[in-house]
Amino acid sequence: MRGKTKLVCGYWEIIKEARELLAKMGNPEAEVYFVFLNFDPEYERLRANQSTKGSAELDAYLSSKHDQLLQKLLQPNTYKKRSSLAIVDGFAVEITEKQAAILRSAKEVRVVEKNQELA
């Protein structure tokens, strides 16, 4: 499908597309990792608000928080945040193993795990 945008529907298709994109971008070592953060009282406060406005505030807060953490720890244009996860204060990001080790050492980070494909 040269020159056309493809519609990607499933989780595994997204992972496959991400890997293909990374290979084209010259960083075939990057893989999808999930990063989960330590307790944050502001996250808990916003998560407790079940209104539509509260949900939007939580999404904006987490997206900004996750972006700032990545900007603080990693070099620009060396990673791609895929999504913020509101239910667990975490995010998915395409990074190398070396970058994953950097994130693991941050005081704000609880866990960094590489996405594992199921056979």
Phi, psi and omega per residue, in radians:
M1 nan 1.079 -3.102
R2 -1.134 2.242 3.071
G3 1.386 0.022 -3.130
K4 -2.075 2.619 3.083
T5 -1.449 2.315 3.106
K6 -1.670 2.498 3.048
L7 -1.550 2.125 -3.133
V8 -1.865 2.160 -2.985
C9 -1.832 -0.634 -3.025
G10 -1.891 2.853 -3.141
Y11 -0.979 -0.869 -3.079
W12 -1.183 -0.555 3.082
E13 -1.171 -0.634 3.100
I14 -1.121 -0.778 3.129
I15 -1.073 -0.787 3.139
K16 -1.079 -0.814 3.121
E17 -1.049 -0.719 -3.139
A18 -1.084 -0.769 3.132
R19 -1.112 -0.734 3.121
E20 -1.117 -0.739 3.112
L21 -1.076 -0.787 3.137
L22 -1.074 -0.708 3.126
A23 -1.090 -0.678 3.110
K24 -1.208 -0.507 -3.114
M25 -1.440 -0.051 3.106
G26 1.522 0.299 3.101
N27 -2.276 1.178 -3.084
P28 -1.225 -0.191 3.134
E29 -1.374 -0.312 -3.098
A30 -1.271 2.440 3.090
E31 -2.390 2.930 -3.134
V32 -1.419 2.242 3.066
Y33 -2.132 2.620 3.003
F34 -1.850 2.297 -3.112
V35 -2.070 2.174 3.129
F36 -2.027 2.379 -3.014
L37 -1.765 2.810 3.119
N38 -1.237 2.959 -3.125
F39 -0.890 2.350 3.127
D40 -2.390 1.941 -3.093
P41 -1.060 -0.559 3.117
E42 -1.184 -0.685 3.054
Y43 -1.048 -0.806 -3.137
E44 -1.097 -0.707 3.123
R45 -1.099 -0.836 -3.126
L46 -1.179 -0.635 -3.138
R47 -1.150 -0.522 -3.134
A48 -1.231 -0.383 3.132
N49 -1.444 1.845 -3.043
Q50 -1.521 0.072 -3.134
S51 -1.288 2.899 3.095
T52 -1.088 -0.731 3.112
K53 -1.115 -0.722 3.119
G54 -1.096 -0.686 3.116
S55 -1.137 -0.737 3.112
A56 -1.142 -0.693 3.105
E57 -1.107 -0.746 3.127
L58 -1.088 -0.807 3.136
D59 -1.039 -0.795 -3.134
A60 -1.140 -0.746 3.141
Y61 -1.060 -0.854 -3.093
L62 -1.165 -0.747 3.137
S63 -1.035 -0.789 3.124
S64 -1.143 -0.786 -3.136
K65 -1.057 -0.787 -3.122
H66 -1.179 -0.731 3.103
D67 -1.071 -0.752 -3.128
Q68 -1.118 -0.698 3.120
L69 -1.090 -0.816 3.131
L70 -1.092 -0.742 3.137
Q71 -1.121 -0.604 -3.135
K72 -1.240 -0.628 -2.981
L73 -1.757 -0.481 -3.027
L74 -2.085 2.706 3.114
Q75 -1.218 2.521 3.105
P76 -1.027 2.575 3.075
N77 1.101 0.375 3.087
T78 -1.977 0.017 -3.118
Y79 -2.557 2.875 3.052
K80 -2.439 1.967 3.067
K81 -1.272 2.198 -3.120
R82 -1.535 -0.735 -3.131
S83 -2.936 2.709 2.969
S84 -1.712 2.493 -3.112
L85 -1.938 1.902 -3.052
A86 -1.295 -0.496 -3.043
I87 -1.258 -0.372 -3.081
V88 -2.325 0.199 -3.056
D89 0.854 1.177 3.114
G90 -2.666 -3.134 3.120
F91 -2.687 2.816 3.043
A92 -1.835 2.379 -3.086
V93 -2.545 2.513 3.064
E94 -1.624 1.997 -3.087
I95 -2.567 3.001 3.059
T96 -1.570 2.953 3.093
E97 -1.089 -0.648 3.103
K98 -1.085 -0.735 3.101
Q99 -1.184 -0.621 3.089
A100 -1.068 -0.702 3.114
A101 -1.118 -0.662 3.091
I102 -1.095 -0.798 3.128
L103 -1.111 -0.701 3.132
R104 -1.035 -0.534 -3.095
S105 -1.439 -0.136 -3.121
A106 -1.317 2.423 -3.102
K107 -1.126 -0.453 -3.129
E108 -1.336 -0.291 -2.997
V109 -1.679 2.297 3.088
R110 -1.608 -0.856 -3.062
V111 -2.534 2.475 2.978
V112 -2.240 2.093 -3.098
E113 -2.269 2.333 3.072
K114 -1.272 2.420 3.079
N115 -1.102 2.289 -3.137
Q116 -1.938 2.158 3.065
E117 -1.349 2.433 3.088
L118 -1.554 2.372 -3.110
A119 -1.350 nan nan
